[in-house]
Amino acid sequence: MASLDVDVADNSDITDNSPPSKRDRITKEAVKRGRPPKTVGRPQKSTGVSAQPSLILSLMSRVAKLENIVTELAAEKEKLKKTMKEQDDIIRNLRCSLPSQGQNPATNINRTCPLYADIVKKTPLVSQVTAQLQLASNIRQYEKKNFLAVIENLEDDKTDGQSAKDKLFLNSLSSTHSLPTHTDTFRVKCRNPDVFARPTKVRFETQSDRDTFIRNFSKCIRSLPSHREFPRPLKCRRDMTLDELTVLRNLRKTVYEANFLIAAPSPKLEYFCRSHCKRLGTMPPDHLEAIT
């Protein structure tokens, strides 16, 4: 490998009276222009990261602020720990001071005034007044229902125009069979949307007209040429309360079960619970109890 011999110039003979070199001239011109002089030749090798003094001071200031924040947070943490410990002691003391409650905590409460139930027990007159108020309410309800008849299983398309169709049907039935004329008719809303037909309520001017209509309704329906075209048999009754309807449904269920027994051949029964009961003497005792 060939070796390179570098001749280093001897600058010992350069004095102040020597002519200016190219480097000196460039430096002087740069100073006049207010700019740093350009380096001539190959730039010097970087020996490391050189930061400006202002940047170093800014970083040191930020580090000092962060140290202060950390110190403040540590102080707040210690303060919260102390507060939590004090509150834990207070809660523990309160729990220890509370009386032990059993399964019925209401008995440990000292009532300052008696309850309404206790007053009612000590005053029998209150229950009598309550019963009278309930009786008066029932009487008002009966009075409202005195002029209403209910038709069951009348065909229903479940539209807003069904009331008009019901009115035409009842007007035709009344004029054909000389039944009392009704004053209003409307369908009753049902909870079950899939019900076959909503009950039809018919209002009359007097209770006598309503009773006459109910008494002759079934006979008039059977006399119609199209009475067999109804999907279900039509029934007419007076408007009842919920308790009365419950009793009616139970009676109908009993009669249905008794009529179902007639389908099987039995020597004991000949007629039982059709439109009217006949030959009651041939009925078993349990069947007699069911209809009485």
C-alpha positions in Angstrom: 0.0 0.0 0.0 1.5 3.3 -1.1 2.1 5.9 1.5 1.2 9.5 1.0 3.8 12.1 1.9 2.1 15.4 2.9 4.3 18.4 2.8 3.4 20.8 5.5 4.3 24.3 4.7 6.4 26.2 7.2 4.5 29.4 8.2 7.2 30.6 10.5 8.4 33.1 8.1 4.9 34.8 7.9 4.9 38.2 9.6 2.5 41.1 10.0 4.1 42.8 7.0 3.4 39.9 4.8 0.8 40.4 2.0 -2.8 39.4 3.0 -3.8 35.9 2.1 -7.1 34.9 0.5 -8.5 33.7 3.8 -7.8 37.1 5.5 -9.4 39.0 2.7 -12.6 36.9 2.8 -12.9 37.3 6.6 -12.6 41.1 6.5 -15.2 41.4 3.8 -17.6 39.2 5.8 -17.1 41.3 8.9 -18.0 44.4 6.9 -21.2 42.9 5.6 -22.3 41.7 9.1 -22.3 38.0 8.3 -20.1 35.2 9.5 -17.3 34.4 7.1 -17.6 31.4 4.8 -15.2 28.6 5.4 -12.7 28.0 2.7 -12.0 24.5 1.8 -13.3 21.3 3.5 -15.5 22.0 6.6 -14.3 21.0 10.0 -15.4 17.7 11.5 -18.2 17.9 14.0 -16.9 16.8 17.4 -20.4 16.6 19.1 -23.8 18.3 19.5 -23.4 21.9 20.0 -26.5 23.6 21.5 -27.1 27.3 21.8 -27.1 28.7 25.3 -30.7 30.1 25.0 -32.0 26.6 24.3 -30.2 25.1 27.2 -31.6 27.7 29.5 -35.2 27.1 28.2 -34.9 23.3 28.9 -33.5 23.9 32.4 -36.5 26.2 33.1 -39.0 23.6 32.0 -37.3 20.9 34.0 -37.5 23.2 37.1 -41.3 23.8 36.5 -41.9 20.0 36.2 -40.1 19.4 39.4 -42.2 22.0 41.2 -45.4 20.3 39.8 -44.3 16.9 41.0 -43.6 18.3 44.4 -47.1 19.9 44.6 -48.8 16.7 43.5 -47.0 14.7 46.1 -48.1 17.2 48.8 -51.7 16.9 47.6 -51.6 13.2 47.7 -50.4 13.2 51.3 -53.1 15.6 52.2 -55.8 13.4 50.6 -54.5 10.3 52.4 -54.8 12.2 55.7 -58.4 13.3 54.9 -59.4 9.8 53.9 -58.0 8.4 57.2 -59.9 11.0 59.2 -63.2 10.2 57.4 -62.7 6.4 57.8 -62.4 7.0 61.6 -65.6 9.1 61.6 -67.6 6.5 59.6 -66.3 3.7 61.9 -67.4 5.6 65.0 -70.9 6.3 63.5 -71.4 2.6 62.6 -70.4 1.6 66.1 -72.9 4.1 67.7 -75.9 2.8 65.6 -78.1 0.3 67.3 -78.3 -3.2 65.8 -81.4 -3.7 63.7 -83.1 -7.1 63.4 -85.2 -8.5 60.6 -88.0 -6.0 61.3 -86.4 -2.6 61.5 -89.7 -0.8 61.6 -90.3 -1.9 65.2 -87.3 0.0 66.4 -88.7 3.3 65.2 -90.5 5.4 67.8 -93.5 6.8 66.0 -94.5 10.3 67.0 -98.0 9.9 65.6 -100.3 6.9 65.1 -100.8 5.4 61.7 -104.1 5.5 59.7 -104.6 1.8 60.1 -104.3 2.0 63.8 -106.9 4.8 63.9 -109.3 2.7 61.8 -108.9 -0.3 64.1 -109.7 1.8 67.2 -112.6 3.6 65.4 -115.2 1.2 64.0 -117.2 4.1 62.6 -114.5 4.7 60.0 -115.0 1.3 58.4 -118.8 1.8 58.4 -118.4 5.2 56.6 -116.0 3.6 54.1 -118.5 0.8 53.4 -121.2 3.4 52.9 -119.0 5.3 50.4 -118.3 2.1 48.5 -122.0 1.4 48.4 -122.8 4.9 47.1 -120.2 4.4 44.4 -121.7 1.1 43.4 -125.1 2.7 43.3 -123.9 5.4 41.0 -122.3 2.8 38.8 -125.5 0.8 38.6 -127.5 4.0 37.7 -125.1 4.6 34.8 -125.6 1.1 33.6 -129.4 1.0 33.9 -129.9 2.2 30.4 -127.3 0.1 28.7 -127.5 -3.2 27.0 -124.5 -5.2 25.7 -124.5 -7.4 22.6 -121.8 -10.0 22.4 -120.3 -11.7 19.2 -121.7 -9.1 16.8 -119.4 -9.0 13.7 -116.6 -6.4 14.0 -114.2 -5.2 11.4 -112.4 -3.1 14.0 -112.5 0.1 12.1 -113.8 3.6 13.0 -116.8 3.1 10.8 -118.1 0.0 12.7 -120.4 2.1 15.0 -122.3 3.4 11.9 -122.7 -0.2 10.7 -124.0 -1.3 14.1 -126.5 1.6 14.2 -127.9 0.6 10.8 -128.2 -3.1 11.8 -130.0 -2.2 15.1 -132.3 0.3 13.4 -133.3 -2.4 10.9 -133.9 -5.0 13.6 -136.0 -2.6 15.7 -138.2 -1.4 12.9 -138.8 -5.0 11.6 -139.7 -6.5 15.0 -141.1 -3.4 16.8 -138.3 -3.2 19.3 -137.5 -0.1 21.3 -135.3 2.4 19.5 -131.9 3.0 20.9 -130.3 6.4 21.3 -126.6 5.5 20.9 -124.3 2.6 20.2 -120.5 2.2 20.5 -117.9 -0.5 20.8 -116.0 -1.2 24.0 -112.2 -1.2 23.9 -110.5 -4.5 24.7 -107.1 -5.2 26.1 -106.6 -8.1 23.7 -106.3 -6.8 20.1 -107.0 -10.2 18.6 -110.4 -10.6 20.2 -113.1 -11.9 17.9 -115.5 -9.0 18.3 -115.6 -6.1 20.7 -118.7 -5.9 22.9 -121.4 -3.5 21.5 -123.1 -1.3 24.0 -126.5 0.1 23.2 -128.0 3.0 25.1 -131.8 3.5 25.6 -133.9 6.4 27.0 -135.4 4.4 29.8 -134.7 1.2 31.7 -138.0 -0.3 30.6 -136.9 0.1 26.9 -133.7 -1.6 27.7 -135.3 -4.5 29.4 -137.8 -5.0 26.6 -135.0 -5.0 24.0 -133.0 -7.6 26.0 -136.0 -9.8 26.6 -137.0 -10.0 22.9 -133.5 -9.8 21.3 -132.8 -13.6 21.0 -136.3 -14.3 19.5 -135.9 -11.5 16.9 -132.4 -12.7 15.9 -133.6 -16.3 15.4 -136.4 -15.0 13.2 -134.0 -13.4 10.8 -133.4 -15.4 7.5 -129.6 -14.8 7.9 -129.3 -15.7 11.6 -127.4 -18.9 10.7 -124.8 -16.9 8.9 -123.4 -15.3 12.1 -120.0 -16.9 13.0 -121.1 -17.1 16.6 -124.5 -16.9 18.3 -125.4 -13.4 19.4 -126.2 -12.7 23.0 -127.7 -9.7 24.7 -127.4 -8.9 28.4 -127.5 -5.8 30.6 -124.3 -3.9 31.3 -122.7 -5.5 34.3 -119.9 -4.7 36.8 -116.7 -6.7 36.8 -117.9 -8.8 39.8 -121.2 -9.6 38.0 -119.3 -10.5 34.8 -117.1 -12.9 36.8 -120.2 -14.6 38.2 -121.8 -14.7 34.8 -118.7 -16.4 33.2 -118.6 -18.9 36.0 -122.3 -19.8 35.5 -121.8 -20.1 31.7 -118.8 -22.4 32.3 -120.8 -24.6 34.6 -123.7 -24.8 32.2 -121.3 -25.6 29.3 -119.7 -28.4 31.2 -123.1 -29.8 32.2 -124.3 -29.7 28.6 -121.1 -31.5 27.5 -122.0 -34.3 29.8 -125.3 -34.7 28.0 -123.4 -35.7 24.8 -122.5 -39.1 26.4 -125.4 -41.5 26.7 -126.7 -41.5 30.2 -129.9 -43.0 31.5 -130.1 -40.4 34.3 -130.4 -37.3 32.1 -132.9 -36.4 29.4 -132.9 -32.6 29.2 -130.4 -30.4 31.0 -129.4 -26.7 30.7 -130.5 -25.8 27.2 -132.4 -22.6 27.0 -134.4 -23.7 30.1 -134.0 -26.4 32.6 -136.5 -29.3 32.4 -137.3 -32.4 34.5 -135.1 -31.3 37.4 -136.1 -34.5 39.2 -134.0 -36.6 36.9 -130.9 -34.6 37.6 -128.2 -35.8 40.0 -127.8 -33.8 43.3 -124.4 -32.4 42.3 -125.9 -31.0 39.1 -128.7 -29.4 41.0 -126.2 -27.7 43.3 -124.3 -26.4 40.3 -127.3 -24.4 39.0 -128.7 -23.2 42.3 
